[in-house]
Amino acid sequence: MSATDVLSMFGPAAPWVASAGGLVATGLVVAGFRQGRSISLWPPRIGRAQGHPDSGPADAEPGAVRVFGTDRSRDFYQIIAASYDLRNSWQLVRTHLALLARLQAAREERPALRVLDLGGGTGKLIAVHFFNDESMTWTYVDNCPAMAAEFRRNLEGQPLGRNATVVIDDLNRAVGQLGAGAYDVVVLSLVLSSMPELPDFTALARLLAPAGALIVTEINPGYTRENPLYKVRVNEETVALRTTPVDPLLVVREATAAGLRLAGLHSLGDEPVYYSFFTEFSPDPAKLAPVTALPADSPPVQAGEPR
């Protein structure tokens, strides 16, 4: 529509209409800029807002999401490793803090605590808290080289970093190669939902010292069913992992069938809908074959080669 057409349509009021339209357009541009949207003057276009890291890529175009199944979780975490810790919600941090408090209590009982961290990620929310511990040993297992690189970087030059053994391998394969009775605490923190199926709990039970503990934390399965895609925006691309709902009662059943005894089970988060659950198991002498624990000063298990 030309200026002549506007003039003929609105007559003497045309200048006022044009001014009002300009003010509206200017307001839309300013609002879009403040929301982080892309602005194109010609052709006129206001793009979608870029989501805050904590909120995820909610505004991504539906067809632009590259989805990974849990059988390819290694590839997904390889892409997002560098930005993983930027997206931690307060509820996820609360889950890590509950685990951290339990590890601190275990360390007070046994200063030379031997921890096996399965699917350890970047280590920033758990392992890093023990960075200056001279006597604690940490065996880290993750199948993602980029995550392992973040873990090493976060503990570089620190006492715990020097006492850490890093194994880059599939969790199930690594568990089968680790020493029986070698660990005081075995940790699976927010890992199971990124796996196609539960690990072999009999193999996990074999790793525990007689007075050891297996700790499993995971997201509420109802939350996972309602939000199956864990989405991350990385370098102008949205990637997502289709996570697996993990039933806490199934975890309890598998662990007790493997000869472990339930020592604790509670939810984390505001009722009536909780965000995550925390379970702890200990060896059941009546069900488990006797295990000879390795001494605290045993040589660490050698790290596997990246696969």
C-alpha positions as CSV (number, residue, x, y, z in Angstrom):
1,M,0.0,0.0,0.0
2,S,1.4,3.3,-1.0
3,A,1.3,6.6,0.9
4,T,-1.3,7.9,-1.6
5,D,-3.5,4.9,-0.8
6,V,-3.2,5.6,3.0
7,L,-4.1,9.3,2.4
8,S,-7.2,8.4,0.4
9,M,-8.3,5.8,2.9
10,F,-8.0,8.0,6.0
11,G,-8.2,11.4,4.6
12,P,-7.1,14.2,6.9
13,A,-6.5,11.7,9.7
14,A,-3.8,9.9,7.7
15,P,-0.8,11.6,9.4
16,W,-2.1,10.7,12.8
17,V,-2.7,7.1,11.8
18,A,0.8,6.9,10.4
19,S,2.3,8.4,13.6
20,A,0.4,5.9,15.8
21,G,1.5,3.0,13.6
22,G,5.1,4.2,13.9
23,L,4.9,4.4,17.7
24,V,3.5,0.8,17.8
25,A,6.2,-0.5,15.6
26,T,8.9,1.2,17.6
27,G,7.4,-0.2,20.8
28,L,7.4,-3.8,19.4
29,V,11.1,-3.4,18.3
30,V,12.1,-2.1,21.8
31,A,10.2,-4.9,23.6
32,G,11.7,-7.5,21.3
33,F,15.2,-6.2,21.9
34,R,14.8,-6.3,25.6
35,Q,13.6,-9.9,25.4
36,G,16.7,-10.9,23.4
37,R,14.9,-11.4,20.1
38,S,16.5,-11.1,16.7
39,I,15.4,-7.9,14.9
40,S,15.2,-7.6,11.1
41,L,14.2,-4.2,9.7
42,W,13.8,-5.5,6.1
43,P,12.1,-7.7,5.6
44,P,10.3,-6.7,8.9
45,R,10.7,-9.5,11.4
46,I,11.0,-10.0,15.1
47,G,12.5,-13.4,15.9
48,R,12.0,-15.7,18.8
49,A,13.5,-15.0,22.2
50,Q,16.6,-17.0,23.3
51,G,15.8,-18.9,26.5
52,H,17.7,-18.5,29.7
53,P,20.1,-21.4,30.3
54,D,18.2,-22.6,33.3
55,S,14.9,-22.7,31.4
56,G,16.1,-24.7,28.5
57,P,15.3,-24.0,24.8
58,A,11.5,-23.7,25.2
59,D,11.3,-21.4,22.2
60,A,13.1,-23.6,19.8
61,E,11.3,-24.4,16.6
62,P,9.7,-27.9,17.0
63,G,11.5,-29.3,13.9
64,A,14.9,-27.9,14.9
65,V,15.5,-30.2,17.9
66,R,18.0,-33.0,17.4
67,V,16.9,-35.8,19.7
68,F,19.2,-38.5,21.0
69,G,18.0,-41.8,22.5
70,T,19.6,-43.1,25.7
71,D,21.6,-45.5,23.6
72,R,23.4,-42.4,22.3
73,S,23.6,-40.5,25.6
74,R,27.4,-40.4,25.2
75,D,27.1,-38.3,22.0
76,F,24.5,-36.0,23.7
77,Y,26.7,-35.3,26.7
78,Q,29.8,-34.9,24.5
79,I,28.0,-31.9,22.9
80,I,26.7,-30.2,26.1
81,A,29.6,-31.0,28.5
82,A,31.1,-27.5,28.4
83,S,27.8,-25.8,29.3
84,Y,26.3,-28.6,31.5
85,D,26.8,-26.8,34.8
86,L,25.2,-23.5,33.5
87,R,21.8,-25.1,33.4
88,N,21.5,-26.7,36.9
89,S,18.2,-25.9,38.5
90,W,17.8,-25.3,42.2
91,Q,16.0,-28.6,42.6
92,L,18.8,-30.5,40.9
93,V,21.3,-28.7,43.1
94,R,19.3,-29.7,46.2
95,T,19.5,-33.3,45.1
96,H,23.3,-33.1,44.8
97,L,23.5,-31.4,48.2
98,A,21.6,-34.3,49.8
99,L,24.2,-36.7,48.4
100,L,27.0,-34.4,49.4
101,A,25.8,-34.3,53.0
102,R,25.8,-38.1,53.1
103,L,29.3,-38.3,51.7
104,Q,30.5,-35.8,54.3
105,A,29.0,-37.9,57.1
106,A,30.7,-41.0,55.7
107,R,34.0,-39.2,55.5
108,E,33.8,-38.3,59.2
109,E,33.3,-42.0,60.0
110,R,36.2,-43.0,57.8
111,P,38.6,-40.2,56.7
112,A,40.3,-42.4,54.0
113,L,37.0,-42.8,52.2
114,R,37.0,-44.7,48.9
115,V,34.4,-43.4,46.6
116,L,33.3,-44.8,43.2
117,D,31.4,-42.2,41.2
118,L,29.6,-43.8,38.3
119,G,28.5,-41.4,35.6
120,G,30.4,-38.6,37.5
121,G,29.9,-35.9,34.9
122,T,31.9,-32.7,35.5
123,G,32.3,-33.3,39.2
124,K,31.6,-29.7,39.9
125,L,28.7,-30.3,42.3
126,I,30.0,-33.3,44.2
127,A,33.7,-34.2,43.9
128,V,34.9,-30.6,43.8
129,H,33.6,-30.1,47.4
130,F,36.4,-32.5,48.6
131,F,39.1,-30.9,46.4
132,N,41.6,-30.4,49.3
133,D,41.1,-33.8,50.9
134,E,44.5,-35.5,51.1
135,S,43.3,-39.0,52.3
136,M,40.1,-39.5,50.3
137,T,40.3,-41.4,47.0
138,W,37.9,-41.0,44.1
139,T,37.4,-43.4,41.2
140,Y,35.5,-41.6,38.5
141,V,33.7,-43.5,35.6
142,D,32.0,-41.8,32.7
143,N,31.6,-42.9,29.1
144,C,31.9,-39.3,27.8
145,P,35.4,-38.0,27.1
146,A,34.3,-34.3,27.2
147,M,32.7,-34.8,30.6
148,A,35.8,-36.5,31.9
149,A,37.9,-33.5,30.5
150,E,35.7,-31.1,32.5
151,F,36.2,-33.3,35.7
152,R,40.0,-33.2,35.3
153,R,39.9,-29.5,34.6
154,N,37.8,-28.8,37.7
155,L,40.2,-30.7,40.0
156,E,43.5,-29.9,38.3
157,G,46.3,-29.4,40.7
158,Q,44.2,-30.2,43.8
159,P,44.8,-33.1,46.3
160,L,41.7,-35.0,45.3
161,G,42.6,-34.6,41.6
162,R,45.9,-36.2,42.3
163,N,44.1,-39.1,44.2
164,A,41.5,-39.5,41.5
165,T,41.4,-42.3,39.0
166,V,39.5,-41.5,35.8
167,V,37.9,-44.3,33.8
168,I,36.4,-43.4,30.4
169,D,34.2,-46.4,29.5
170,D,30.7,-47.8,29.4
171,L,29.4,-48.0,33.0
172,N,28.4,-51.6,32.8
173,R,31.7,-52.7,31.3
174,A,33.7,-50.6,33.8
175,V,31.8,-52.1,36.8
176,G,32.8,-55.6,35.7
177,Q,36.5,-54.7,35.7
178,L,36.7,-53.0,39.1
179,G,37.9,-54.7,42.3
180,A,35.5,-56.6,44.6
181,G,35.0,-54.9,48.0
182,A,37.1,-52.0,46.9
183,Y,34.8,-49.1,47.7
184,D,33.2,-47.6,50.8
185,V,30.6,-45.7,48.8
186,V,29.3,-46.3,45.3
187,V,27.4,-43.4,43.8
188,L,24.8,-43.3,41.0
189,S,23.6,-39.7,41.0
190,L,21.1,-38.7,38.3
191,V,22.5,-41.3,35.9
192,L,19.9,-44.0,35.5
193,S,17.5,-41.8,33.5
194,S,20.3,-41.4,30.9
195,M,20.7,-45.2,30.5
196,P,18.6,-47.5,28.3
197,E,18.0,-49.9,31.2
198,L,19.1,-50.3,34.8
199,P,22.6,-51.6,35.5
200,D,23.3,-55.0,37.0
201,F,22.9,-54.4,40.7
202,T,24.6,-57.7,41.5
203,A,27.7,-56.3,39.9
204,L,27.4,-53.1,41.9
205,A,26.9,-55.0,45.2
206,R,30.1,-56.9,44.5
207,L,32.1,-53.6,44.6
208,L,31.0,-52.6,48.1
209,A,33.2,-53.1,51.2
210,P,31.3,-55.0,54.0
211,A,30.2,-51.7,55.7
212,G,29.8,-49.9,52.4
213,A,26.9,-48.0,50.9
214,L,25.3,-47.7,47.4
215,I,23.6,-44.4,46.9
216,V,21.2,-43.8,44.0
217,T,19.5,-40.5,43.3
218,E,17.2,-39.9,40.4
219,I,14.4,-37.7,39.0
220,N,10.7,-38.4,39.9
221,P,9.5,-40.7,37.1
222,G,6.3,-38.7,36.8
223,Y,8.3,-35.6,36.1
224,T,10.3,-37.5,33.5
225,R,7.2,-38.8,31.8
226,E,5.8,-35.3,31.6
227,N,9.2,-33.8,30.4
228,P,10.9,-36.6,28.5
229,L,13.2,-34.4,26.5
230,Y,16.2,-32.9,28.3
231,K,16.8,-30.0,25.9
232,V,19.9,-27.9,25.7
233,R,20.7,-25.0,23.3
234,V,24.4,-25.2,22.1
235,N,25.9,-23.0,19.4
236,E,22.6,-22.1,17.7
237,E,21.4,-25.7,17.8
238,T,19.0,-27.4,20.1
239,V,19.8,-31.0,21.1
240,A,17.8,-33.2,23.4
241,L,18.1,-36.5,25.3
242,R,15.0,-38.6,25.5
243,T,15.3,-39.7,29.1
244,T,14.1,-42.9,30.8
245,P,11.6,-42.7,33.7
246,V,13.1,-44.5,36.7
247,D,10.8,-46.0,39.3
248,P,12.3,-45.9,42.8
249,L,10.4,-49.1,43.8
250,L,12.0,-50.9,40.8
251,V,15.4,-49.7,42.0
252,V,14.7,-51.0,45.5
253,R,13.5,-54.4,44.0
254,E,16.6,-54.8,41.9
255,A,19.0,-53.8,44.7
256,T,17.4,-56.1,47.3
257,A,17.4,-59.0,44.8
258,A,21.1,-58.4,44.4
259,G,21.7,-58.9,48.1
260,L,21.5,-55.3,49.3
261,R,19.4,-54.0,52.2
262,L,17.4,-50.8,51.9
263,A,19.0,-48.3,54.4
264,G,17.1,-45.1,53.3
265,L,14.5,-43.9,50.8
266,H,13.1,-40.4,50.7
267,S,11.8,-37.8,48.3
268,L,13.4,-34.4,47.6
269,G,11.3,-31.4,46.7
270,D,8.0,-29.7,47.6
271,E,5.0,-31.9,48.3
272,P,2.7,-33.2,46.9
273,V,4.9,-33.5,43.7
274,Y,8.5,-34.2,44.5
275,Y,11.4,-33.6,42.1
276,S,13.8,-36.4,42.9
277,F,14.3,-39.4,45.2
278,F,17.3,-40.5,47.3
279,T,17.9,-44.2,48.1
280,E,20.7,-45.8,50.0
281,F,21.6,-49.5,50.3
282,S,24.0,-51.5,52.4
283,P,25.3,-55.1,52.0
284,D,23.0,-57.7,53.6
285,P,25.3,-60.3,55.2
286,A,22.5,-62.8,55.1
287,K,22.2,-62.6,51.3
288,L,25.7,-61.6,50.1
289,A,28.6,-64.0,49.8
290,P,31.5,-62.8,52.1
291,V,33.7,-60.1,50.4
292,T,37.2,-59.4,51.4
293,A,37.6,-55.6,51.3
294,L,40.7,-54.2,49.8
295,P,42.9,-52.2,52.2
296,A,42.4,-48.4,52.1
297,D,45.9,-47.9,50.7
298,S,45.5,-50.4,47.8
299,P,46.8,-49.1,44.4
300,P,44.0,-47.4,42.4
301,V,42.4,-49.3,39.5
302,Q,44.0,-48.3,36.3
303,A,42.0,-46.0,34.0
304,G,40.7,-47.5,30.8
305,E,41.3,-46.1,27.4
306,P,38.7,-43.7,25.9
307,R,36.2,-45.7,23.7
